[in-house]
Amino acid sequence: MNIGGNKEAVIQVKDITNNEIGEDVPIWMNALPVMGWLDLMTGDSGSEKYNAKMQESTHIFLCDYFPLAYSGDEKEEIKITPGNSRIIVEGEIYEVTLYDDPMGLHEQLEIFLKFTGG
């Protein structure tokens, strides 16, 4: 039975390229489209930090299981990790904090996120 979902998301992975003067510049490449459910876990929009109102929230994205790897431009398999990926949902950017395959059953993925902006 599939989880389905009501949100389309794209997992992006970070690659490094060089600019005109040889500096490393990160670029984000689309790796995998996924369909699932996005839910808020905690959130606040207080103004304690920097005397400015800032939204801070954590979310979870639930989706069907898929292997955490994709074939890059050179057709080499690239492992998707929290350190090299992010998720875009409806134009909003979320930092991935954890990929979890509950109990290793390969039935679903729980992707823990931190909202970073649009």
C-alpha positions as CSV (number, residue, x, y, z in Angstrom):
1,M,0.0,0.0,0.0
2,N,1.4,3.4,-1.0
3,I,1.4,6.4,1.2
4,G,0.6,8.8,-1.6
5,G,0.4,12.4,-0.4
6,N,-0.8,15.9,-1.2
7,K,2.5,17.7,-1.7
8,E,5.0,17.4,-4.5
9,A,8.6,18.0,-3.4
10,V,12.0,17.9,-5.1
11,I,15.1,16.6,-3.3
12,Q,18.1,18.6,-4.4
13,V,21.8,17.7,-3.9
14,K,24.6,20.1,-3.6
15,D,27.5,20.1,-6.0
16,I,30.5,22.3,-6.2
17,T,31.6,24.2,-9.2
18,N,34.2,27.0,-9.8
19,N,33.5,30.6,-10.7
20,E,35.6,32.8,-13.0
21,I,38.4,33.3,-10.4
22,G,38.6,29.7,-9.2
23,E,36.5,29.9,-6.0
24,D,34.3,27.0,-5.1
25,V,30.6,27.8,-5.6
26,P,27.8,25.5,-4.4
27,I,25.1,24.7,-6.9
28,W,21.9,22.8,-6.2
29,M,20.7,20.1,-8.7
30,N,17.4,18.4,-8.8
31,A,17.9,14.7,-7.8
32,L,14.5,13.1,-7.1
33,P,10.9,14.2,-7.3
34,V,8.8,12.8,-4.4
35,M,5.2,12.9,-3.3
36,G,4.2,12.9,0.3
37,W,2.7,14.6,3.3
38,L,4.3,17.7,4.9
39,D,3.4,18.4,8.6
40,L,4.6,21.0,11.1
41,M,6.2,19.5,14.2
42,T,7.1,22.7,16.1
43,G,7.2,26.3,15.2
44,D,7.6,29.9,16.5
45,S,7.8,33.3,15.0
46,G,9.1,35.2,18.1
47,S,11.4,38.2,17.9
48,E,13.9,37.2,20.6
49,K,16.8,36.8,18.1
50,Y,18.4,39.9,16.6
51,N,15.3,42.0,17.6
52,A,13.7,40.8,14.4
53,K,10.7,38.6,13.8
54,M,12.0,35.3,12.4
55,Q,10.1,32.1,11.6
56,E,11.6,29.0,13.1
57,S,10.0,25.7,12.5
58,T,10.6,22.0,12.1
59,H,8.6,19.8,9.8
60,I,8.4,16.2,8.8
61,F,7.8,14.9,5.3
62,L,6.3,11.4,5.0
63,C,6.6,9.6,1.8
64,D,7.0,6.1,0.2
65,Y,10.4,4.5,0.7
66,F,13.0,5.0,-2.0
67,P,16.8,4.4,-2.0
68,L,18.7,7.4,-0.9
69,A,20.9,7.6,-4.0
70,Y,20.7,9.0,-7.5
71,S,22.7,9.0,-10.7
72,G,24.5,12.3,-11.2
73,D,25.6,13.9,-14.5
74,E,28.6,11.6,-14.8
75,K,26.2,8.6,-14.2
76,E,28.0,7.9,-10.9
77,E,25.7,7.0,-8.0
78,I,25.6,9.8,-5.4
79,K,24.4,9.0,-1.9
80,I,21.8,11.4,-0.6
81,T,22.5,12.5,2.9
82,P,21.3,15.3,5.2
83,G,24.7,17.1,4.7
84,N,24.4,17.3,0.9
85,S,20.6,17.7,0.3
86,R,17.6,19.9,0.8
87,I,14.0,19.7,-0.2
88,I,11.9,22.2,-2.1
89,V,8.1,22.1,-1.4
90,E,5.9,24.6,-3.1
91,G,8.8,27.0,-3.6
92,E,9.8,26.9,0.1
93,I,13.3,25.6,1.0
94,Y,13.8,23.1,3.8
95,E,17.1,21.9,5.2
96,V,17.1,18.1,5.7
97,T,18.1,17.2,9.3
98,L,17.5,13.4,9.1
99,Y,16.3,10.7,6.8
100,D,14.7,7.9,8.7
101,D,13.5,4.5,7.4
102,P,11.5,3.4,10.5
103,M,12.8,0.1,11.8
104,G,14.5,-0.6,8.5
105,L,11.3,-1.9,6.9
106,H,11.7,0.0,3.6
107,E,8.0,0.9,3.6
108,Q,8.2,4.7,4.2
109,L,10.7,7.5,4.8
110,E,10.3,10.1,7.4
111,I,12.3,13.2,6.4
112,F,12.9,15.6,9.2
113,L,13.2,19.2,8.0
114,K,14.0,22.7,9.2
115,F,12.3,25.6,7.3
116,T,14.9,28.0,5.8
117,G,12.9,30.2,3.5
118,G,11.6,30.7,0.0
